[in-house]
Amino acid sequence: MKPSAIFLLTIGLGAGAFSSSQVEEGLLPINGTDLFVERMGSGEPIVVVRGGPVMEHGYLLTHLAPLAESHELIFFDQRLSGRSAATVDSGTVRLATFVEDIEALRVALDLGRIHLMAHSWGGLLAMRYAVEHGENLDSLILLNSMSASSALWQEEETILAQRATAADSAERQAVLESEGFAQQRPEAIAKLLRVSFKLQFHDRSFIDRLTLYVPDDYTDRSRQFEFMMVDLMDFNLHDALASVTTPTLIMDGSDEPDATLAGAALHQSLQYSTLVIIGNSGHLSIHRTA
């Protein structure tokens, strides 16, 4: 299936619900850890790499589930994230390992060639997978992907930070000073995440529709991700992406810095790509207004 065909399904998210009762979920031993995996539907497999890090796949589940009417959807929580194992060897908290987890999952589930769909931070992992394992891909779908270079990523983060109003800053500070946050309660962490994420919404009132699962040990998991920072200080995949022959769909919300920066740069680097801008949308273009 060409990625444009998947796009035609994706823009209709929310119109209907997945009706099949055949949903499998649970922990699977993958590449030296236990990953939480959820499978639904049947047909050509789409492996979904969610954003984060540390988050779980549930925030995408409701909106992507209609694709299970025609495909098998495979969601998974990355190592250290969501409902996956809470501790791993610190030496495995590296980009290369996260990429190999995708390949190990594909092999363990005997999926053959796959469509790889990734959102936000997951896009960086998916791009690296396409560079290293492109022979296993039928298509690559990048939804509001993280930039392919640290320079563009930092530029986009600066733009997002400038969107914060005085009210946003006050709300954030109130959460940070709350008793719940001092005790690292999941509900307080979820509130802080929503304060941060709503800067990336076209319609901020939609933030309440964002499903967030915050485990009790979220802080401990987050600390372990510090071992990843060495890989995020300085990176640039654009030259490597030029050799990728996988048909690629790049989707960005019109309000995203990606729409004019990272997305445009990806489209230029990926010779077999299509760039689609979704109007009246932000970082989660599944949450869009008419």
C-alpha positions, 0 to 999 in steps of 0.5 A: 500500500502506498503511504498516500492511501494510508493518509486517506484513512488517517485524515478521517480519524474519529469517524467511527470506531474499531469494532473488532473484539480481537485485541491482544495485549501484554508484555513480550520479551524483546531485545533484553527487556519486556515491552508492552505490545497491543495488536488489533485488526488484520491485514498488512501490518502497521507498526506505530512508534509513539512520541515521548519519551516515557509516554505510552501509546494510549494517546494515539490508540483511539484515533488510529484504531479505525485503521484496524478495519483494514490493517493489523495495528501493532502499538508498543511502549518503548523500553522504560516507557508506559507499561513496559519494564521499568528498569533496563541496563543503562547501557541500552538507553541509547538511540541505537537500542531503541531502533533495534527494538523495533527490528526485534519486535518485527522479527519476534512477531514474524511480521515480514515487511511493515508500514512504519508509522511514527509520531513526534519523538518516534519519528527520529527512531523511525527515520533511523530504522528506515536508514538501517532497515529500509529493506523491511519497509513497505512505507514510512509515515511520519506524523509531526515528526521530530527533526532529523537534525539537532540544530532544527530540533533546537530551533523548533523548541525555541519557537514553541517556548516563545508561544508561552503566555504569562498565564501559561507560565503562571499555570506551570509554576503553580503545578510545580509548587503544588503538593501533588507535584512535590510528591510526584503524584501521577495526576500532578505530572499529567497536569504539568504535561498538559500545560506543556503540550497545549502550546502545540495545539491549534485549539487549546481547548482540545487538550482535555481530549489528550489521553495520558497514562502516567505510571507511579514510577514516571520520575524514576523512568525519566531519570534513566532517560538521561543516558540518552542525552549523549545521542541527542546533543548533536545529530544530523540524519539528512545525508543518510536519509537521502539514500532511503528509497522507502515511499514516505508520507510526511504529515505536519499540522499547519501550526507546527514549526515542522511545517516550514522547518523540519518537515520541509527539510525532511521532504527535501532529503527523502527523495520518495516523499510526499509532504502534506500540511493539515490546516488548523492543526498543531502537533497532534493533527489528529486533534484538529478543528474544521 
